């Protein structure tokens, strides 16, 4: 096992009814970093999870007539499925309702109490329930929460307090003497000037007005403040204060906590102060990235501007979405998300540049040499320029990745992609192929193209883990010495007798106008299911959304009659290349044959579907999934979390096309 360790975390996510593409941003970035470090030979621990306690969750559960645990169980299953969809390679997933976590948080609270860093008093002040944050009068913005700009509540209750003020000077010294501790620098200045230098007050760390939290085990009418609970996950997940703390000794302190800019305060003031009080090492860095915004502002379910990552991944593939998130915006800054920017980036960078480069190279090797190059090759003009750029690119990528500059790292890789495409234009292989005497030169040109593609395929692995194996298959190599990270620094590792395999286009071009119209239709459907609140209070907005959902559970017989449900017989089924979860079905519906794409590949093989009589929604608007048109939807039943899925079929023989009533 490697002696080099790397511990990276994302914030544990509040279980929201609907995760949008912005929520995915941090986790995709952390995953890219974890994959990169593994490729460099590090023993990586990548932690993510869910923050499941607090007044906000208790209120939402009560509004739904559910227990808080049942409410979060349902949502956490969806979060785990989303991480699978996005190919998140986390080593551990922690829930703050896990027994070990709860027990260790109680030990942490008692340890701080016994040392005198926690004391009992009475709290009176302002509290933002959506943010689960305490605020002083001077910190409020126009009387509202400075983070989310929603109403705050004046609360008064008996509480335990953490002596945060005791650590003010130590925190200032820490930040001033360790400029890398908070990145980017703008977040560092914000913490110093807005919070630390004006003066810290002791922090209320228990609540008595609700009970959905970890009980203070020596005073059980109190529950631990949700942020003390949540922040502790970074060490409870490693076995801190348990009989087996080997992972804690191995991986702590964390190399980097990746967090959204709105929670930098908790991670760079409260969390380090807690660790100082416990006598434990501090994380090496907290990186507060910006938000993905829409033109109307931050993505929000109540605003009706949520962008569903599941829809985007199913339409364009997980690697395209991962690439866009990490390339479009410099990490640390705010960025604007738009469907048009996404499609244009896919067309320009992935279809035109990378996909076309691979397709042209493989096609030319296949056409001019039957798929396998001869060993007689002749060097020529432009070769050294390409080789020099390829040889220097990996070092640049490493330097930028170590600074969490994902967008800049991808920019360097795409300089090599562009230079390789330019090399085709410079050497004109099609012209060389016309002269038999130029065959050795043609072989050298095509080898150089394939070798450059090999290096590119290694460098894109952290960002697009599914694309690299597809490229390797087409240029005739397998995962091994030719695909190791260090081999990207050496030109000529591609074996002389490699044989290409023509395959499908990796990233098909998208019809921008048509695709934008489809996405607009989907977005309108999402907006119909949300309510734009007349007032600005979060509580009322949430209640209106909940009321709408309750109303939508009941439909009239006329509404049901709008669905055209038909019996459909499966004629053929096949997997869609590059889409692990999708199958393309050809269905006989009466006298008509129609194509339907369905995400059932995890549960059914193509062979066992042929001949089945299924139920299909026949009047659903066509959509395109992974570039394949789907005309309808087959019905299925699934267990919570989609652990099991069963297709809806008909009992007995009946003609295809028969109407389901």
WOURDA-V554660 format. One record per backbone hydrogen bond with DSSP energy under -1.0 kcal/mol. NH is the residue of the N-H (numbers start at 0). CO is the residue of the C=O. Records with the same first field share a line. If there is no record, write none. Layout:
# WOURDA-V554660
NH->CO  CO
This chain:
# WOURDA-V554660
5->42
7->44
8->255
9->46
12->48
15->13
20->306
22->19
23->19
27->23
28->24
29->25
30->26
31->27
32->28
33->29
34->30
35->31
36->32
37->33
38->34
39->35
40->37
41->36
42->3
44->5
46->7
47->91
49->93
50->12
53->211
57->53
58->54
59->55
60->56
61->57
62->58
63->59
64->61
65->60
70->66
71->67
72->68
73->69
74->70
75->71
76->72
78->74
79->75
80->76
81->77
82->78
83->79
84->80
85->81
86->83
87->82
90->45
91->45
93->47
95->49
97->94
101->97
102->98
103->99
104->100
105->101
106->102
107->103
108->104
109->105
110->106
111->107
112->108
113->109
114->110
115->112
116->111
117->111
118->160
120->158
122->156
124->154
125->134
126->152
127->132
131->127
132->127
134->125
140->143
143->140
144->149
148->144
152->126
154->124
156->122
158->120
160->118
161->202
162->116
163->161
166->163
167->164
170->166
171->167
172->168
173->169
174->170
175->171
176->172
177->173
180->177
182->285
186->183
187->183
188->184
189->185
190->186
191->187
192->188
193->189
194->190
195->190
196->191
202->161
204->159
206->222
212->210
215->221
218->215
221->218
222->206
223->213
224->204
228->224
229->225
230->226
231->227
232->229
233->230
234->231
235->231
236->232
238->235
239->234
241->238
247->237
248->244
249->245
250->246
251->247
254->6
255->6
256->284
257->8
258->286
260->288
262->259
263->260
266->262
267->263
268->264
269->264
270->265
272->268
273->269
274->270
275->271
276->272
277->273
279->274
283->253
285->180
286->256
287->182
288->258
292->334
293->296
296->293
304->299
311->307
312->308
313->309
314->310
315->311
316->312
320->316
321->317
322->318
323->319
324->320
325->321
326->322
327->323
332->329
334->290
336->292
341->337
342->338
343->339
344->340
345->341
346->342
347->343
348->344
350->345
351->346
352->347
353->348
354->349
355->350
356->352
357->353
358->354
359->355
360->356
361->357
362->358
363->359
364->360
365->361
366->362
367->363
368->364
369->365
370->364
371->368
376->374
377->439
382->379
385->381
386->382
387->383
388->384
389->385
390->386
391->387
392->388
395->391
396->392
397->393
398->394
399->395
400->396
401->397
403->400
404->399
405->403
408->404
409->405
410->406
411->407
412->408
413->409
414->410
415->411
416->412
417->413
418->414
419->415
420->416
421->417
422->418
423->419
424->420
425->421
426->422
427->423
430->427
431->427
432->428
433->430
434->431
437->434
438->435
441->437
442->438
443->439
444->440
445->441
446->442
447->443
448->444
449->445
450->446
451->447
452->448
453->449
454->450
455->451
456->452
457->453
458->454
459->455
460->457
463->459
467->463
470->466
471->467
472->468
473->469
474->470
476->471
482->479
487->484
488->485
489->486
497->494
499->370
500->473
514->510
515->511
516->512
517->513
518->514
519->515
520->516
521->517
522->518
523->519
524->520
525->521
526->522
527->523
528->525
529->526
540->536
541->537
542->538
543->539
544->540
545->541
546->542
547->543
548->544
549->545
550->546
551->547
553->550
559->555
560->556
561->558
562->559
564->562
565->615
566->657
567->613
568->587
569->611
570->585
571->585
573->583
575->581
578->575
582->597
583->573
584->595
585->571
586->593
587->568
588->591
591->588
593->586
595->584
597->582
599->597
600->580
602->599
603->599
609->605
610->569
611->608
613->567
614->647
615->565
616->632
617->563
622->629
624->627
627->624
629->622
630->594
634->614
636->645
638->643
641->638
645->636
647->634
649->612
656->566
657->654
659->564
